[in-house]
Structure formats: C-alpha cells, structure tokens
Amino acid sequence: AFFATIALSFGAGLLIQRLLLRQFERAPVLTNVNVFIGLLLIFNALSGWLFDHTVKSFPSPFAQESWLKTRWFTAHEMGSFLVMLAVLLALYVFFRFTSLGLAMRAAALNPESARLVGIRVSWLLAVGWGLAAAIGAGLPIICSDMVGAGYDLVDEEVNGLRFPAGDAAALAVLHDEIDGEI
C-alpha cells in the first residue's frame, strides 16, 4: 500500500500540473498562489467528503523490536532516518548523473535557454510536481501554534505536532520526541 500511495501521488502531481497548472506557467506569481490555495481548498473538501474529516493514525512501518532499535532511538526514528538518507541519496544521484535530472536542473535554472536547446520545460515541471507529491506522501505535519490551520490539520501526536511560535528549543525537543505514533 505504501508504494502504491507513492506511485498514485506521483501520478496525481503530474496530472495536476499538466491539466490545471500548465495554463498558468507564464502568469504572475500571485495568480499561481491563488490557484494553489484554490486547489488546497478543493482537495481538502474532497478528501473530507470521501473519507471524513476525522484524523486517523497509522501504525509505524518499522517493528518496535527490530535491529533498528538502539539505546537512544526507537526503531521508527532510525527507520525514518535511514529512509530519509536513502531518498536524499537517490535525489542527489538523480539530479547529478541522469539526463532527466540534468534537464530538470537546466529547466529550473534557466527555462528560456533550456527551451532553446530542445528541453521540454513544461513536461519537466510536471515531473517535478510528481516527484514532490511522491516524496511528500505520508509525511507528518510539524507547525507552530501561530499557524491558524495547524489546529484543523494537526491532531497532536497522531499526524503531526505543534510547538510554540518562535521557540527553537521547543522545536528541537519536539524533533527528539517524534516516535512511532506519528
């Protein structure tokens, strides 16, 4: 189910860019912001209508008593850390050594020059949206108590955590407290 979620998220991100956002590629930045806010509202309402607005928790994909557990870290913390390292390494290799990754970098840094050398910038933006959606699938929410939507989106210690705004020490403690419940 986890890999199916990642694949579905990638496809959804790609489709959203190709079908909805493509028309606004050359529009002013505030137009894009308005479109993103509209999409957030639409998808939030749609998910609540389909699945209910009740926040549901999921068990950790890492067994509590596994070789990942150490004296200082739970199996979930170590597993999450190792998955994060694997994703970062995969992204580094992708953007550094593959022709698609290099083309995406060129399209992001200078779209006009990339178009002149035959790079399909619009499709690479869609792939970028797909990658962002796939990487973000299933991640917990960490926000300050100043974020107004934080109280609506975050069910404390179920799908995310909140910390007092401007309190870096509380944020650091919060990172230390993340365990298999999230």
C-alpha positions as CSV (number, residue, x, y, z in Angstrom):
1,A,0.0,0.0,0.0
2,F,2.9,2.4,0.8
3,F,4.5,2.1,-2.7
4,A,1.1,2.3,-4.3
5,T,0.5,5.6,-2.4
6,I,3.8,6.9,-3.7
7,A,3.0,5.9,-7.3
8,L,-0.5,7.4,-7.0
9,S,0.9,10.6,-5.6
10,F,3.4,10.9,-8.4
11,G,0.7,10.4,-11.0
12,A,-1.7,12.9,-9.3
13,G,1.1,15.5,-9.1
14,L,1.9,15.0,-12.8
15,L,-1.7,15.2,-13.8
16,I,-2.4,18.3,-11.7
17,Q,0.5,20.2,-13.4
18,R,-0.5,19.0,-16.9
19,L,-4.2,19.6,-16.6
20,L,-4.5,22.6,-14.3
21,L,-1.3,24.5,-13.7
22,R,0.1,24.4,-17.2
23,Q,-2.2,27.3,-18.2
24,F,-0.6,29.5,-15.5
25,E,3.1,28.8,-16.2
26,R,3.7,32.3,-17.5
27,A,1.2,34.1,-15.3
28,P,2.2,36.4,-12.4
29,V,3.3,34.7,-9.2
30,L,0.2,35.8,-7.3
31,T,-2.0,34.1,-9.8
32,N,-0.2,30.9,-9.1
33,V,-0.6,31.4,-5.4
34,N,-4.3,31.8,-5.8
35,V,-4.5,28.7,-7.9
36,F,-2.6,26.7,-5.2
37,I,-4.9,28.0,-2.5
38,G,-7.9,27.1,-4.5
39,L,-6.5,23.6,-5.1
40,L,-5.8,23.2,-1.4
41,L,-9.4,24.1,-0.6
42,I,-10.8,21.8,-3.2
43,F,-8.7,18.8,-2.3
44,N,-9.3,19.3,1.5
45,A,-13.1,19.4,1.0
46,L,-13.0,16.5,-1.4
47,S,-10.9,14.3,1.0
48,G,-13.3,15.2,3.8
49,W,-16.3,14.3,1.7
50,L,-14.8,11.0,0.6
51,F,-13.0,9.9,3.8
52,D,-14.4,12.0,6.6
53,H,-12.6,14.9,8.3
54,T,-11.6,12.7,11.3
55,V,-7.8,12.4,11.5
56,K,-6.7,8.8,11.5
57,S,-3.4,7.4,12.8
58,F,-1.4,4.8,11.1
59,P,1.0,2.2,12.7
60,S,4.7,2.6,12.2
61,P,6.1,0.6,9.2
62,F,9.0,-0.4,11.4
63,A,8.6,-3.1,14.1
64,Q,9.3,-1.7,17.5
65,E,11.6,-4.6,18.4
66,S,13.8,-4.8,15.4
67,W,17.5,-4.4,14.7
68,L,16.8,-0.7,14.1
69,K,16.1,0.0,17.7
70,T,19.0,1.4,19.7
71,R,19.6,2.6,23.2
72,W,18.9,6.2,22.1
73,F,16.5,5.9,19.2
74,T,13.3,3.9,18.6
75,A,13.0,1.7,15.6
76,H,10.7,4.2,13.9
77,E,13.1,7.1,14.4
78,M,16.0,5.0,13.0
79,G,13.9,3.7,10.1
80,S,12.7,7.1,9.2
81,F,16.2,8.5,9.3
82,L,17.5,5.7,7.1
83,V,14.6,6.2,4.6
84,M,15.3,9.9,4.6
85,L,19.0,9.3,3.8
86,A,18.1,6.9,1.0
87,V,15.7,9.4,-0.5
88,L,18.3,12.2,-0.3
89,L,21.0,10.0,-1.9
90,A,18.6,8.9,-4.6
91,L,17.7,12.5,-5.4
92,Y,21.4,13.5,-5.4
93,V,22.2,10.7,-7.9
94,F,19.1,11.5,-9.9
95,F,19.9,15.3,-10.3
96,R,23.6,14.8,-10.7
97,F,24.0,11.9,-13.0
98,T,20.9,11.2,-15.1
99,S,19.9,13.0,-18.2
100,L,16.4,13.7,-16.9
101,G,17.7,15.1,-13.7
102,L,20.2,17.3,-15.5
103,A,17.4,18.5,-17.8
104,M,15.2,19.3,-14.8
105,R,18.0,21.4,-13.3
106,A,18.5,23.2,-16.6
107,A,14.8,23.9,-16.9
108,A,14.6,25.2,-13.3
109,L,17.7,27.5,-13.6
110,N,17.1,29.0,-17.0
111,P,13.8,27.9,-18.7
112,E,14.3,30.0,-21.8
113,S,17.8,28.6,-22.5
114,A,16.6,25.1,-21.8
115,R,13.8,25.6,-24.4
116,L,16.3,26.8,-27.0
117,V,18.3,23.6,-26.6
118,G,15.3,21.4,-27.0
119,I,14.3,20.6,-23.4
120,R,10.6,20.3,-22.9
121,V,10.3,22.6,-19.8
122,S,6.6,22.2,-19.3
123,W,6.9,18.4,-19.1
124,L,9.8,18.7,-16.7
125,L,7.7,20.9,-14.5
126,A,5.1,18.2,-14.4
127,V,7.7,15.6,-13.5
128,G,8.9,17.9,-10.7
129,W,5.3,18.2,-9.4
130,G,5.1,14.4,-9.5
131,L,8.3,13.9,-7.6
132,A,7.3,16.5,-4.9
133,A,4.0,14.8,-4.4
134,A,5.6,11.3,-4.2
135,I,8.2,12.5,-1.7
136,G,5.6,14.3,0.4
137,A,3.2,11.4,0.6
138,G,2.6,10.3,4.2
139,L,4.9,12.8,5.9
140,P,3.9,14.2,9.3
141,I,3.0,17.8,9.8
142,I,5.1,19.9,12.1
143,C,3.9,23.5,12.6
144,S,3.9,26.3,15.2
145,D,0.8,27.3,17.2
146,M,0.7,30.5,15.2
147,V,-0.4,28.6,12.1
148,G,-4.1,29.0,12.0
149,A,-4.8,25.9,10.1
150,G,-2.5,23.9,12.4
151,Y,-5.3,23.3,14.8
152,D,-7.5,22.0,12.0
153,L,-4.9,19.9,10.2
154,V,-2.8,18.6,13.1
155,D,-4.2,16.1,15.6
156,E,-1.5,16.2,18.2
157,E,0.8,13.1,18.2
158,V,-1.4,11.4,15.6
159,N,-0.5,13.0,12.2
160,G,1.8,15.8,13.4
161,L,3.0,18.0,16.2
162,R,2.7,21.7,17.2
163,F,5.3,23.9,19.0
164,P,5.1,27.5,20.4
165,A,5.9,30.1,17.7
166,G,9.5,31.4,17.9
167,D,10.7,28.8,20.4
168,A,13.6,27.0,18.7
169,A,14.3,24.9,21.8
170,A,10.7,23.6,21.8
171,L,11.1,22.7,18.1
172,A,14.3,20.8,18.9
173,V,12.6,19.0,21.8
174,L,9.7,18.2,19.5
175,H,12.0,16.6,17.0
176,D,13.5,14.4,19.8
177,E,10.1,13.3,20.9
178,I,8.9,12.0,17.5
179,D,8.2,8.3,17.8
180,G,6.2,5.5,16.1
181,E,2.9,7.1,16.9
182,I,3.2,9.6,14.0
